[in-house]
Amino acid sequence: MTPILISAMVFVAVAALVGVLAFVFRDNTPQTATRLDLLVGKRSRDQEKSQDILRKQAFDGDKKNLLETLTPKFLTPKKMFEQADCHIKPSTLTGIGLVLAAIGATATVLVKLPIYLAPFNGLLLFSLPWIWLWNKRRSRLARFASQLSDALELVARALRAGHSLAAGMHVVAEEMPSPIADEFSRVFEEQNLGIPIEESMRSMCERVPNLDLRFFVTSVAIQRQTGGDLAEILDKIGYVIRERFRILGQVKALTGEGRLSGIVLIALPFALFGFMLNAKPDYVESLWTTDLGKKMSIAAIIAQVLGALVIRKIVNIKV
């Protein structure tokens, strides 16, 4: 390859990488601006409902893709995208991953790394968009869990003021921020269209896998069958959620040293390998040029994975 061709390929690869990252991580509607628009009347819930319709149309036009066919039913891309509130089609995200994989494989060849690293680097870059989607889903579910106690207390106060359960959920949809406002608004709209509120709330539990939310839905179903003071039940559930978050914060503070130690121990071998690869390449060359070195590399990677799982098991205390 001529130097001009290599320079052109590197330029195209870097430009494509920057464009893909800018497209994936952009945020055109920050939560603060969206909340302020709702308060001053520049933005309405009807606009957010139209976004749900657009997202549904995006999935309807992407039903027969290969990803949907190969994915198991219990982990459908549609459910994952819905839980992450992502407006990108699965095929688009897959295409971004393929572009990143091609860039990674090409860069591996251009910088003259061992050729067997090309598939590994391609697979690593291909997984970046899906890691971003998983992190977006995780953060959205975490925000929902942190807002649930306030939402239940708001519903309880609405019930004490003489409103119905549906009206209380409508209050949550109007007064609280996303994502809990979106989910409660959807339940309110579904019951307005004639769907029983118990069924709408069960659908919400399927969209949001949260144990406390299931307690809320189950308590509503039992109260509607047997009677009782639903406002008092919701207050107690909200109190339990708040105490759980308080204890969880204490656990995170107490296990912070262990989590930081795990991060250092896992990252140290890779950092040392990168330093030695730049400082003295012939010293670490035997790790992939000799049979013993290959076996040692595989054993080290397996040990790293096992160690990470053990550390995670130790510091991940369920509350």
C-alpha positions as CSV (number, residue, x, y, z in Angstrom):
1,M,0.0,0.0,0.0
2,T,1.2,3.5,-0.8
3,P,1.5,6.0,2.0
4,I,-1.2,8.2,0.4
5,L,-3.7,5.3,0.4
6,I,-2.9,4.4,4.0
7,S,-3.4,8.0,5.0
8,A,-6.7,8.2,3.2
9,M,-7.9,5.0,4.8
10,V,-6.9,6.2,8.3
11,F,-8.7,9.6,7.7
12,V,-11.9,7.9,6.5
13,A,-11.8,5.5,9.5
14,V,-11.3,8.3,12.1
15,A,-13.9,10.5,10.4
16,A,-16.4,7.6,10.4
17,L,-15.7,6.8,14.1
18,V,-16.2,10.4,15.1
19,G,-19.4,10.6,13.2
20,V,-20.8,7.4,14.7
21,L,-19.9,8.4,18.2
22,A,-21.5,11.8,17.7
23,F,-24.6,10.2,16.4
24,V,-24.9,7.6,19.2
25,F,-24.1,9.9,22.1
26,R,-26.0,13.0,21.1
27,D,-28.8,14.3,23.3
28,N,-31.0,16.9,21.5
29,T,-33.6,17.1,24.3
30,P,-31.9,17.3,27.7
31,Q,-34.1,16.4,30.7
32,T,-33.8,19.8,32.3
33,A,-34.9,21.6,29.1
34,T,-37.7,19.2,28.5
35,R,-39.0,19.6,32.1
36,L,-38.9,23.4,31.8
37,D,-40.7,23.3,28.5
38,L,-43.4,21.2,30.1
39,L,-43.7,23.7,33.0
40,V,-44.0,26.8,30.8
41,G,-46.3,25.1,28.3
42,K,-44.0,25.0,25.3
43,R,-44.1,21.2,25.2
44,S,-47.0,18.9,26.0
45,R,-47.5,15.3,26.8
46,D,-49.1,14.9,23.4
47,Q,-45.8,15.5,21.8
48,E,-44.2,12.8,23.9
49,K,-47.0,10.5,22.9
50,S,-46.2,11.2,19.2
51,Q,-42.7,10.1,19.9
52,D,-44.0,6.8,21.2
53,I,-46.0,6.4,18.0
54,L,-42.9,7.1,15.9
55,R,-40.9,4.6,17.9
56,K,-43.6,2.0,17.4
57,Q,-43.6,2.7,13.7
58,A,-39.8,2.3,13.6
59,F,-40.1,-1.2,15.1
60,D,-43.1,-2.0,12.8
61,G,-40.9,-1.3,9.8
62,D,-38.1,-3.4,11.2
63,K,-40.0,-6.5,12.2
64,K,-38.5,-9.0,9.8
65,N,-34.8,-8.2,10.3
66,L,-32.1,-10.8,11.0
67,L,-31.5,-9.6,14.5
68,E,-35.1,-10.1,15.5
69,T,-35.0,-13.6,14.0
70,L,-31.9,-14.7,15.8
71,T,-32.7,-13.2,19.2
72,P,-34.5,-15.3,21.8
73,K,-38.0,-14.4,22.7
74,F,-37.1,-13.6,26.4
75,L,-34.6,-11.0,25.3
76,T,-36.2,-9.3,22.3
77,P,-34.6,-6.1,21.0
78,K,-38.0,-4.4,21.0
79,K,-38.3,-4.9,24.8
80,M,-34.7,-3.7,25.4
81,F,-35.1,-0.7,23.2
82,E,-38.4,0.1,24.8
83,Q,-36.9,-0.1,28.3
84,A,-34.0,2.1,27.3
85,D,-36.4,4.6,25.6
86,C,-34.2,4.5,22.5
87,H,-35.6,5.9,19.2
88,I,-33.0,4.2,17.0
89,K,-34.0,1.2,15.0
90,P,-32.3,-2.1,15.8
91,S,-31.1,-2.4,12.2
92,T,-29.5,1.1,12.5
93,L,-27.7,0.2,15.7
94,T,-26.5,-3.0,14.1
95,G,-25.2,-1.1,11.1
96,I,-23.3,1.3,13.4
97,G,-21.8,-1.7,15.1
98,L,-20.7,-3.2,11.8
99,V,-19.1,0.0,10.7
100,L,-17.2,0.2,14.0
101,A,-16.1,-3.4,13.6
102,A,-14.8,-2.7,10.1
103,I,-12.9,0.3,11.4
104,G,-11.4,-1.8,14.2
105,A,-10.3,-4.6,11.9
106,T,-8.8,-2.1,9.4
107,A,-7.0,-0.1,12.1
108,T,-5.5,-3.4,13.4
109,V,-4.0,-4.2,10.0
110,L,-2.8,-0.6,9.4
111,V,-0.9,-0.4,12.7
112,K,0.6,-3.8,12.0
113,L,-0.7,-5.6,15.1
114,P,-0.9,-9.4,15.0
115,I,-3.6,-10.4,12.4
116,Y,-5.4,-12.6,14.9
117,L,-6.3,-9.5,16.9
118,A,-8.4,-8.1,14.1
119,P,-11.5,-10.2,14.8
120,F,-11.2,-9.5,18.5
121,N,-10.9,-5.7,18.0
122,G,-13.8,-5.8,15.5
123,L,-16.0,-7.7,17.9
124,L,-15.1,-5.3,20.7
125,L,-16.0,-2.2,18.6
126,F,-19.2,-3.9,17.4
127,S,-20.3,-4.3,20.9
128,L,-19.9,-0.6,21.8
129,P,-23.4,0.5,20.5
130,W,-25.0,-2.3,22.4
131,I,-23.1,-1.5,25.6
132,W,-24.3,2.1,25.2
133,L,-27.9,0.8,24.8
134,W,-27.5,-1.5,27.9
135,N,-26.2,1.4,29.9
136,K,-29.0,3.7,28.7
137,R,-31.5,1.0,29.8
138,R,-29.8,0.6,33.1
139,S,-29.7,4.3,33.9
140,R,-33.4,4.7,32.9
141,L,-34.5,1.9,35.1
142,A,-32.4,3.2,38.0
143,R,-34.1,6.7,37.6
144,F,-37.5,5.0,37.6
145,A,-36.7,3.1,40.8
146,S,-35.5,6.3,42.5
147,Q,-38.7,8.2,41.5
148,L,-41.1,5.4,42.5
149,S,-41.4,6.2,46.2
150,D,-42.3,9.9,45.5
151,A,-44.8,8.8,42.8
152,L,-46.5,6.4,45.2
153,E,-46.8,9.0,47.9
154,L,-48.2,11.4,45.4
155,V,-50.8,8.9,44.4
156,A,-51.7,8.3,48.0
157,R,-52.2,12.0,48.6
158,A,-54.4,12.2,45.6
159,L,-56.5,9.2,46.9
160,R,-56.9,11.0,50.3
161,A,-58.1,14.1,48.4
162,G,-60.9,12.1,46.9
163,H,-59.5,11.4,43.5
164,S,-59.6,7.9,41.8
165,L,-56.5,5.8,41.2
166,A,-56.5,6.7,37.6
167,A,-56.6,10.4,38.4
168,G,-53.8,9.9,40.9
169,M,-51.7,8.3,38.2
170,H,-52.5,11.2,35.9
171,V,-51.2,13.6,38.6
172,V,-47.9,11.7,38.6
173,A,-47.8,11.9,34.8
174,E,-48.3,15.6,34.9
175,E,-46.1,16.6,37.9
176,M,-43.2,14.2,37.9
177,P,-40.3,14.0,35.4
178,S,-39.5,11.3,32.9
179,P,-39.3,8.2,32.9
180,I,-41.9,7.6,35.6
181,A,-44.2,10.2,34.1
182,D,-44.1,8.5,30.7
183,E,-45.0,5.1,32.1
184,F,-47.8,6.4,34.4
185,S,-49.1,8.5,31.5
186,R,-49.3,5.5,29.3
187,V,-51.3,3.5,31.9
188,F,-53.7,6.5,32.3
189,E,-54.2,6.8,28.5
190,E,-54.7,3.0,28.1
191,Q,-57.4,2.9,30.8
192,N,-59.0,6.0,29.1
193,L,-59.2,3.9,25.9
194,G,-61.1,1.1,27.7
195,I,-58.3,-1.2,28.8
196,P,-58.8,-2.4,32.4
197,I,-56.4,-0.5,34.7
198,E,-55.1,-3.8,36.2
199,E,-54.1,-5.0,32.7
200,S,-52.5,-1.7,31.9
201,M,-50.5,-1.9,35.1
202,R,-49.4,-5.4,34.4
203,S,-48.2,-4.2,31.0
204,M,-46.2,-1.5,32.8
205,C,-44.6,-4.2,34.9
206,E,-43.5,-6.0,31.8
207,R,-42.0,-2.8,30.4
208,V,-40.3,-1.9,33.7
209,P,-38.8,-4.9,35.5
210,N,-38.9,-3.5,39.0
211,L,-39.8,-5.5,42.1
212,D,-41.2,-2.5,44.0
213,L,-43.5,-1.7,41.1
214,R,-44.8,-5.3,41.2
215,F,-45.6,-4.8,44.9
216,F,-47.6,-1.7,43.9
217,V,-49.5,-3.5,41.1
218,T,-50.2,-6.5,43.3
219,S,-51.4,-4.4,46.2
220,V,-53.8,-2.5,43.8
221,A,-55.1,-5.8,42.4
222,I,-55.7,-7.2,45.9
223,Q,-57.3,-4.0,47.2
224,R,-59.7,-3.8,44.3
225,Q,-60.9,-7.4,45.1
226,T,-61.0,-7.3,48.9
227,G,-61.1,-3.6,49.8
228,G,-59.0,-1.6,52.2
229,D,-57.2,1.7,52.5
230,L,-55.1,1.8,49.4
231,A,-53.5,5.2,50.4
232,E,-52.1,3.7,53.6
233,I,-50.7,0.7,51.6
234,L,-49.0,3.0,49.2
235,D,-47.5,5.0,52.0
236,K,-46.0,1.9,53.5
237,I,-44.6,0.7,50.2
238,G,-43.1,4.2,49.6
239,Y,-41.5,4.0,53.1
240,V,-40.0,0.6,52.4
241,I,-38.5,1.8,49.1
242,R,-37.0,4.9,50.8
243,E,-35.4,2.7,53.5
244,R,-34.1,0.3,51.0
245,F,-32.4,3.1,49.1
246,R,-30.9,4.5,52.3
247,I,-29.5,1.1,53.2
248,L,-28.2,0.6,49.7
249,G,-26.3,3.9,49.9
250,Q,-24.7,2.7,53.2
251,V,-23.7,-0.6,51.5
252,K,-22.2,1.2,48.6
253,A,-20.2,3.4,50.9
254,L,-18.9,0.4,52.9
255,T,-18.0,-1.6,49.8
256,G,-16.4,1.3,47.9
257,E,-12.9,0.2,48.8
258,G,-13.5,-3.3,47.6
259,R,-15.0,-2.1,44.3
260,L,-12.1,0.3,43.7
261,S,-9.6,-2.5,44.6
262,G,-11.3,-4.8,42.0
263,I,-11.1,-2.1,39.3
264,V,-7.4,-1.6,40.0
265,L,-6.6,-5.3,40.1
266,I,-8.5,-5.9,36.8
267,A,-7.0,-2.9,35.0
268,L,-3.4,-3.3,36.2
269,P,-2.4,-6.3,34.0
270,F,-3.8,-4.6,30.8
271,A,-2.1,-1.3,31.6
272,L,1.2,-3.0,32.3
273,F,0.9,-5.0,29.1
274,G,0.2,-1.8,27.1
275,F,3.2,-0.1,28.7
276,M,5.6,-3.0,28.0
277,L,4.3,-3.3,24.4
278,N,5.3,0.3,23.8
279,A,8.5,0.3,25.9
280,K,9.9,-3.1,25.0
281,P,7.9,-5.0,22.4
282,D,10.3,-7.9,22.1
283,Y,9.8,-8.6,25.8
284,V,6.1,-9.4,25.4
285,E,6.3,-10.8,21.9
286,S,6.6,-14.3,23.2
287,L,3.1,-14.1,24.5
288,W,1.7,-14.6,21.0
289,T,4.6,-16.1,19.1
290,T,5.3,-19.2,21.2
291,D,3.0,-22.0,22.2
292,L,3.7,-21.6,25.9
293,G,3.1,-17.8,25.6
294,K,-0.3,-18.4,24.0
295,K,-1.3,-20.8,26.7
296,M,-0.2,-18.4,29.4
297,S,-2.2,-15.6,27.7
298,I,-5.3,-17.7,27.6
299,A,-4.9,-18.8,31.2
300,A,-4.4,-15.2,32.3
301,I,-7.5,-14.0,30.5
302,I,-9.6,-16.8,32.0
303,A,-8.1,-15.9,35.5
304,Q,-9.0,-12.3,35.0
305,V,-12.6,-13.1,34.1
306,L,-13.0,-15.4,37.1
307,G,-11.4,-12.9,39.4
308,A,-13.7,-10.1,38.2
309,L,-16.7,-12.4,38.7
310,V,-15.6,-13.3,42.2
311,I,-14.9,-9.6,43.2
312,R,-18.3,-8.6,41.8
313,K,-20.0,-11.4,43.8
314,I,-18.3,-10.2,47.0
315,V,-19.2,-6.5,46.6
316,N,-22.6,-6.9,45.1
317,I,-24.8,-7.1,48.2
318,K,-28.5,-7.4,47.6
319,V,-30.7,-5.1,49.6
